[in-house]
Every structure is written in C-alpha cells, then in structure tokens.
Amino acid sequence: MKVLVIWPPHVPSYFNAGHHTPLFMTAGHLRTLEGVEQVDVWDTGVVATNWKEVGDRLFQGRYDVIAMMNDFDAVDGFERFVTYARELSPDSRLVTFGRLSSMNTGFFTQFDIDAIVQSGDYECGVAAVVTALRDGELDRPLPGVAVRCAGQWQTQSAPGAALDAQDWILPDHADIPHAVHDQLYAKDENKFCGIPFRRELVVPVSRGCPIGCDFCDVPRIFGKAERRLSVDRTVEYIESSFAQEPFEYVSFYAPTFTLDRRWVRELCARFQAGPLSPRWKCSTTIHHLDEDLVRTMGAAGCFRISVGLETLEPDAHGGLPRVKHTEQERFHQLAQWCREAGIELNVFVIAGLPGTSPAGIQRTVRIARAAGARIRPTMYTPFHRMRPTMTTAEMGRYNRQLLPEDAAPADPAERAELYDVLFGHEEHPTTVYEKIPRHVSTTAGAAV
C-alpha cells in the first residue's frame, strides 16, 4: 500500500513547529504497519508550493490512502484539496485527522471524504483506516474513527486507542522542512514561540494534561492522564538529532512540562553531567514551578520558560482552573526567579477571556512587560460553541486570532482594543537568541 500524509495547502494563522509533529509522527507510525510499502509526508501548510504541484503529486502518486491533517486555522484550503484528490486520484481513500476533527467531528461530514479520526491518538486512527482497507474491511465504523458507509456517516465503534509513550515514533528529520521553520521564526514581531536566527529541535515529550482549561484542546483529545517519554529516550533522541542536523536549541513540546518535577530534575541532572548539554525551552504553568526548580532548570541550559498567565484580572478567575488563579505578587515572584536564573519568561495572555475587559488585558500586558516578560498573546476561543453545521468561514474564526461572532463585543472600539493586543506593533522583540551559541561542528551528539 502507498500512503500520503499531508497537511493541505493553507496560509497558517500561527506557526509552532510542535503543532506540526503529529504529521511526521503519524507518517512514522504508518511505516511500521505490515503491508505498507511507502509513506510520503508533505507539509504544504508551510512550504512554498502551488496547486499544480499538489495536482502532480496526487495524479502521479496513485496512493491507496491520503491522510489529511486538520487544525483550527487550516480549513480554508481543505475543500479544494478534497476536490483535487477526488478528481486526480479517484481510487484513493481519504481520511482526516487532527485537533479540529477531534473537537468537532461533525464539521467534516460535509466533505467528500471516507473517514474522520474522531478520538484517541491520531496515529491509531489513521492506522485503523489503513489496516481496514488492507484487509478489505473499510465498510463499517472503526475504533476512534467515523466512517462513511453506503453514503451515510456512522460514528466510531468505540473510543480510539492511546499509545504508550514508549511506542511513539518520534519525527524523522528527513521529513521535516527545518529551513522553512527557520524562516517562519525569523521575525519575532509575529509573536510566535520559536527563537529567531537559531535552529529548533522539537522533542514531543508528553500528551495529556489534568488541568482542564476550557479553552484548551489537550484534555479533550489526549485525556487528563499524562503520558511521558522516559528521560533515556528523550536524551537519545536529542543526541541522534544533533548528530543529523545543525540544531542549536531544543523545544520540549509538552502541555505542562514540569508536571512531573522528578522527571525534570532527572533530565536536568543528565544535561549537567554531560556530554549532552543543549540550550532548551519549555512550557508549563506558574503553579508547577518553584524557586529551586527554576534555578535547577537554568543551570541545566533552560533559557526560556513559557507559562499560561492568561490574565491578572481577579474577576476572570472564576472561569479558570484554580491552578491558573495567578495573583500579581506570585507572578512577580516567578519573574524574579527567572531573572536570577538567566531565563527569559514568556507569558501567554488571553484577550477576550470572560470576566476581563480590554483595559484589563492591556494592564496585564503592561505589568508583565514591566517585569521583563515576553508576551505571547492569543484570542479567547470558546471551543465548546463549535457546531457541526458551521460553514468553513465560521469555523475559520476559531483560529485563536479572530473573535468568533458570538463571542465578540458589539462595540467596534472594544474589538479594536482586543485586536491591538494581538496585532498591534510589537516594540519588544526578543533578544534571547544571544544566549544560544551558533552551531559549530562537534563530535556526534555533543553540545553546541
């Protein structure tokens, strides 16, 4: 069998290389299946391409299965891609997987496709489709997968499977357009989370999160119980990756990196002992940090910690999990710990969060900047309001940059104030790249 794993063409609203790892991990997983001779992977959402090249690949590829990744900000070109696939590769079975189909499965039933990964790990859902087609059984619902049978959609037969972390196939660098990622991160005014002028290695460390923010997709897709790579496998992947590509820092992709503090301390001890001692960054919550842990992380090469500050407005805390009720004093304490450890503090703030005001979010931003923090803003997106009957244009507003119409202030001036947080001029681009040495040739696996 031949499989194409693809992110259909679109102009991304936001870029985080970590969000693209499911594309490459799904491709890697499919390569382990019996009867699968070839798996091609193509991230057309970031590479410079055109519809002619897409048509060439579809027409010449003769794929048995085309697995299309989806996301909240990537629906614009989905229907056109399906049209091209049906016209130029009519024998292919089409399946979609990703964050949006896991959160709003019904939205995709309007398209001329064969299967939708509805729950569980994406790899398991796409593998279920490939295996069923191989065995001649793609005529009924599958675990974690809704299937179109005789023209009618039928929901999953059971919840989708979740892989043990030890069974994840980590991304193959031959599949990833790292040079394009470098370019996407070069302009810090875009307020993305990558580091300008340095090459990033993303290490998918964990899935699942127990915190349960209603504006976060992680618990609904991957569950509240965390699954995490072992320290040994994490270090092995970093070592092998540094031997293959001129990476200059590591980005640990995990919903709450310091949820398991013992694991973090073990990793830090490994970095301090060497010979592998990379610079690295992570994301977590203020609640899951303390002074000693921040100091330990800084000594072990951490140069940026990103935290979900969300807001400093007390009136909004009622809509947040208790661990996200951050008081100004606690935030200033963390900012001081980071300064003393030589770590840049990057804070996620949410514009439009219920209980907040435009003036309040601007105040949160001013306080955070005065404490020396970098701001990564996003727009409040009420995922619970998504409906299967939404149009592509309506669904496209749930991209964490635009205000969904049913959640937007009626006053145009208030809207403009909220949008100013995301799209206003950035006067404080990061200089943290100065702490990350440029790549130089070293022995395999050694630090740079």
N, C-alpha and C positions, 0 to 999 in steps of 0.2 A: 504494500500500500504506500501511496505517496500523500503527504500531508503538508499543507501550507498553514503556518501560524502567522497571522498578520494583524497589525493594527491599521485599519483602513485609513485612507488619507483624510486629514483634517488639519486645521490650524489650531494648535493647542492653546488653551487659555493660560495654562500654567505648566511649568516643567519641573519635575522632580524625577531624577533617574530611578529612584527607588520605586516609584509608581509603575515603572516600565518593566521591572524584574519579573512579574508574572508571565509576560510574553515569553521571555527566554527560559524560565523555569518550566513552563508548560511544554515548550518545544523539547527541552532536555528530557522531561519525563516521558514524552511520547516516543522518543528514540529508544527507550528501554523495552518497549512493548514488542511481543512476538508478532511477526508478520508485517511490521512497519519497516520498509526498506529505506525511506527517505523522508526527512522532515526539514523543510525550509522555513526560515523565520525572517520576517521583514517588518521593520518598524517604520512604516510610511508616514507616521504622525510626526516624525522629526527629520527624516532625511529629505533632501531635495529630490523630488520625483514629479511625475506628471501622469495623467490618466492614460496616455499612450503606453508608458512603461508598465503601468498596472495591467492594462489590457494584454500586453505582450506576455507578461508572466502568467496570467490566467489562461490565455489561449494556448500557450506552448507547454504549460506545466502539466496539464492532464492530471490534476490532483483528485484523489478519491475523496478527501475531506479538506475543507477550508475552514479553519477555526479563526473567528474574528473576535479580537479583543474589543471590549467596550469600556467606556468610563463616562463620568458625568459631563465632561467637556468635549466629548468626541463623538457626538451623534450626528453632526452636520453632514458628514460625507457617507454615513452608514448606508442609507437607502441607495445612493448612487453606486456604491461599491457592490451591493447586492444585485443591482441591475446589470452591472458589468459581468459579475460572476455567473449569473444565470444565462446571460447571452453568450458569453465566450467560453464557459466551462460548464455546460448544461448537465453533465453527468456527475458533477461534484455534489457532495452533501455539505450543507452549510450549517455551522453551529457557532453560536456566540457565547462568550464568557467574559466576566469582568465585574467590576463593582456595581455598575448600573443594573445589569441583568440580575444580580443577586439581590438588589434592593427593590427593583421594580420590574419583575419578570414579565408581567403582562404587557408592558410597553412594547416589547419586541415581537409580540404575536401579530402585529400589523404588517410585519415584513415577510417577504417570501423566502423564509429560511426553514430549516428542518428540525433544529433542536436549540434549546436555550439552557445553559447551565444555570440552575436555579438556586442551589445551595451546596455547601461543602467546599472543599478546596477546588480551585479551577482545574488543576491537573487531573484530578479524579473525574470530574465531569466530562472534560474533553476526551479523556481516555475511555470512559464508558461508551461514548458515541463511536469512537474509532473501533473499539473492540466489538461492539454490537454490529457495526457494518461489516467488519471482517467475518463475523460468524453468521451473517445473514439474518440478524435479529433486530434491526433498527426499525421495528414496526410496532413498538409499544413503549410506554414511559420507562425511564431508567432511574436508578437512584441518583438524586440530585439533578436530574435533567428532565425538563418538559420536552415532549416530542410531538411533532405534528404527524398524526396518523390518519390516513384517508381524508386529508384536508381539514381535520379537526385537531385542535390543540388539547393535549392531555397532560396534566400536571405530573410532577415527579412521582415515582412509585414509592420512594422512601427518601428520607434526608440524605444528602450527599456525604461522602466519606471525608474524613480528615486524616491526612498523613501524619505519622510520627515525624518529628523534625529530622531524625536521622535518615529518613527516606527522601528528603527533599533533594532534587537535583539542582545544584547551585548554578547560576548563569555561566554559560560558556562565552568567553570573551571574543571568540571568533564570530559570534552572532551580534555583538553589540557595537553600534557606531560611536565609539568613545570620542572621536574627534568632533562629531556633531554636538555631543554633550558639552564638550569644552566651550564651543561657541555659544551655546544657549546659556551658559553660566557666566559668560564674559562681562555682561552688563548687569551690575548689581542693582541698578535702578529698577530693574524688572521685579525686584523683591522676591526672587526665587531663593531656594535654600542652599544651592551649591556655592562653591568658592570660586571666584574669578581667577583666571590665569593659572589654575592648578588642576591636574587631572584627578578625577574622583574614582575610587573603587567602592561600589556599593556592596555591602555584605548583608543579605537578608537574614537577620538574627532570630526574629520571633514572629509569631502570629497569635492573635487573640489578646484581649485586654479586659480586665474585670471592672474598669472604672465606670463605663456606661454613659458617656456623654450622648445626649440625644442628637447632636449634630455630627456625630462620628459614625462611620460605617463599620468600623472594625469589629465590635462585638456582635453585630447582627450577621456579619458574613463569616467570621472566623471563630466566634464564640468568646465567652468570658474567661475560659481557662487558657492560660498561656502555654504555648509550645515553643521551645527554645533550642537552638543548636548547642551542642556541647562546646566548651571552651577549646578543646583539642581540635574539633573540626573547624571552628571559626579561625583559629590560628593557621591551620593547614591551608585553608582556602586563601587567606591573605598571603601567605608565603608563596603559594603556587601562582597567584595572580600577579604579585610583584615580580616574579621571575618571567612572566609573559609580556607584561605591558609596563610602560613608564608611569605607573601610578605615583601620586605624590601625597595623597591622604586617603583615609578610609572614612566612609559614611556608614554608620551602623543603622540599618533600616529595621526599626522595631517600634511598635506603638508606644511602649513605655520601657525604655532601655534599662533603667535602674530598678525595675520592678523586683528583680532578683538581685539583691545587693551582694550576696555572697558570690554569685556568678561574676558580677562586675569586678569585685575585688580580686577574684582569681585571674581574670583576664588582665587586669592592671599589673598584677604581680608577674605575669608572663611577659608583658611588654617591658617592665622594668628590669627583668632578669636578662632580656635579650636572647639571641641577637636581633630578633624582630622587634623594632621599636618605632612603629609608624605614628604619624600625626593622625588624629581622628576626631570625629564629631558624632553627636547622638541627639536624640530627642527623648524627653521624659516629662514628668510633672514636678512642680515645686515640692509637692508633698513627699515625693520619693527621693529627695535629696537631703543631705545633712552636711555640716561643715567638713567633717572628716572625709566623707566620701568625695566631695568636690575637690578637696585637697589631693586625695589619692588619685583621682582621675587626671587632674592637671599634671601631677608628677609623672603620670604614665603616658603623656602625649596628647591628652584631650585639649583641643584649642577652642571648641565651641560646644555649648550645651543649649539646646532649644527646649523651651518649656511652654506649655499652654497657659499663659497668663489669662487669656480671654478678656477679662475686664477687672478693673479695680472698683467698679460701682457696686456698693452693697445691695442695692435694690435688684440687681440681676442675679444675685447668688442663689435665689430660690429656684431658679431654673437650671442650676449647675449641680453636679455631684458634690458631696461635702468636701472631697479632697481638692476641689477646684475653688473653694471659698478662700481666696487669697486676700489677706489684709496688706495694706501698704507697708507696714513695718516688716512683715515677713518677706515681702518682695525685696525691700532694700537690704535685708539681711543676706538674701541669696546673691544679690548683685555684689555685695561686698566680698562674699566668699569667692565668687568668680574672679573678681579683680585681683584678689590676693593670690589666687591660683594661676593667674595668667590666662584665664579662659574668657572668651567672648560669650556674653549672654545674649541669646537670640530669643525674642518672645513673640509668640503667636497671640495676636489680639483679634477680636471678632467685632466687626461693625454690624449694627442692626440686631444685636442679641436682645431678646425680650427683656424688658426691665431697664434697658440702657437708653441713653439719648445721644444724639450726635455730639453735643457738648461734652458728655461724659466720656465717650470713646476718645475724643480729642484730648481730654485731660489724662486719660490712661496712657496715651501715646507720649504726651509731654513728660509725665512722671517717669516712664520707662526710659526715654531718651536721656533725661537728666541724670539717671542712674548709670548711664553708659551702655544701655542695651541697644541692640539692633532690633528693628521692628519688622515682623513678617505679618502683614495684615491679611485678613480674609473676610468674606461677607458671610453673615449668618445664612445658613441654608437649611430650611425645615424639611429634611428628607421624609418625615412622616406625612407630609402633604402631597407627595408624589402620587400620581394616579396612572393606571394602565392606559387610560383614554387620552392622555396628553399628546399633543402634537410634538413634532420634532422641535419646533420653535419654542414651545412652552418648556419642554424638557431641557433645552439648551440653557435656560436661565438658572438651572440648578448646578451651576459650574463654580460656585463659591466666589464668583466675581460680580455677577449681576444679581439684582434683587428680584426674586420671584414676585410676580404681580400681586399675589395675595398676601405677601409679607412686606410690601414696600410702603413707606409713608406716603400719604396723599399729597403732602406739601412738597413741591419741587425743590424748595430751598433745603429741606431736611434731607431729601435724596442726595442733593449735591454735596452736602456736608459729609454724608456717609461715603459717597464715592471718592471724596477727597482723600480719605484715609488710604484707599487702595490705589487710586490713580493720580493723586497729587504729586507734585515734584518731590523727589527723594533727595534730601540735602545731606544725608549722612551715609553714603555708600561705605561698605565695609573695607577695612584695610587688613583684615585678619590673615589674608594670604601672605603677608610679610612674615608671618610666623612659621610658614611652611616652606622648607627648602625646596628649590628646584630639583628635579630628578637628575641624578648622576649615575653613571654605571657603577654597580657594586657587585659583589658576589651574589649568587642566586639566593633570593629570599631575604637578603639583608635590608636594613632600614635605609631610607633615603631622606 
